[in-house]
Amino acid sequence: MANQIQAIATYRPKIDLARTVSTAELAEFIEGRTALNHGEIQNVLMELNNGVKFFALQGVSTKIEGLAG
């Protein structure tokens, strides 16, 4: 008889993930919706990445309003 963990792993809902969007694709999407150009958006995304990493290394959580719950 399977133990509880094996049963949960077998019967739990599974999510099929779609492809991963690249930073360049995200920048193109934002570019089409704003007045910013592709290069400006890539710089902002890079700085966002650096900022989140910086605070994570300090042990501080980062909350981005409207992103994930």
C-alpha positions as CSV (number, residue, x, y, z in Angstrom):
1,M,0.0,0.0,0.0
2,A,1.3,3.4,-1.0
3,N,2.1,5.8,1.8
4,Q,0.4,9.2,2.0
5,I,3.2,11.1,0.2
6,Q,3.2,8.7,-2.7
7,A,-0.6,9.0,-3.0
8,I,-0.5,12.8,-3.0
9,A,2.3,12.8,-5.6
10,T,0.3,10.5,-7.8
11,Y,-3.1,12.0,-7.6
12,R,-2.5,15.8,-7.0
13,P,-3.3,18.2,-9.8
14,K,-0.4,18.8,-12.2
15,I,0.3,22.0,-14.1
16,D,1.6,21.8,-17.6
17,L,3.9,24.7,-18.1
18,A,4.1,26.5,-21.4
19,R,7.3,27.9,-22.8
20,T,9.4,30.5,-21.0
21,V,9.3,34.0,-22.3
22,S,12.7,35.6,-22.7
23,T,13.7,39.1,-21.5
24,A,13.8,40.3,-25.1
25,E,10.2,39.1,-25.7
26,L,9.0,40.7,-22.5
27,A,10.7,43.9,-23.5
28,E,9.0,43.8,-27.0
29,F,5.6,43.3,-25.3
30,I,6.1,46.2,-23.0
31,E,7.5,48.3,-25.8
32,G,4.2,47.8,-27.7
33,R,2.2,49.0,-24.7
34,T,4.2,52.0,-23.6
35,A,6.2,55.0,-24.9
36,L,9.5,53.4,-23.9
37,N,11.9,51.9,-26.4
38,H,13.3,48.4,-26.3
39,G,16.7,49.4,-24.9
40,E,15.2,51.4,-22.1
41,I,12.9,48.5,-21.1
42,Q,15.8,46.0,-21.1
43,N,17.8,48.3,-18.8
44,V,14.8,48.6,-16.4
45,L,14.4,44.8,-16.4
46,M,18.1,44.3,-15.8
47,E,18.0,46.8,-12.9
48,L,14.9,45.1,-11.5
49,N,16.8,41.8,-11.6
50,N,19.8,43.4,-9.9
51,G,17.6,45.0,-7.2
52,V,15.7,41.8,-6.3
53,K,19.0,39.9,-6.1
54,F,20.6,42.6,-3.9
55,F,17.8,42.6,-1.4
56,A,17.5,38.8,-1.5
57,L,21.2,38.6,-0.5
58,Q,20.5,40.9,2.4
59,G,17.7,38.5,3.5
60,V,15.0,41.0,2.7
61,S,11.9,40.0,0.7
62,T,10.8,42.1,-2.3
63,K,7.1,42.6,-3.0
64,I,6.2,43.8,-6.5
65,E,2.6,45.0,-6.4
66,G,0.3,43.0,-8.7
67,L,2.8,40.2,-9.3
68,A,1.8,36.9,-7.8
69,G,-0.8,37.1,-5.1
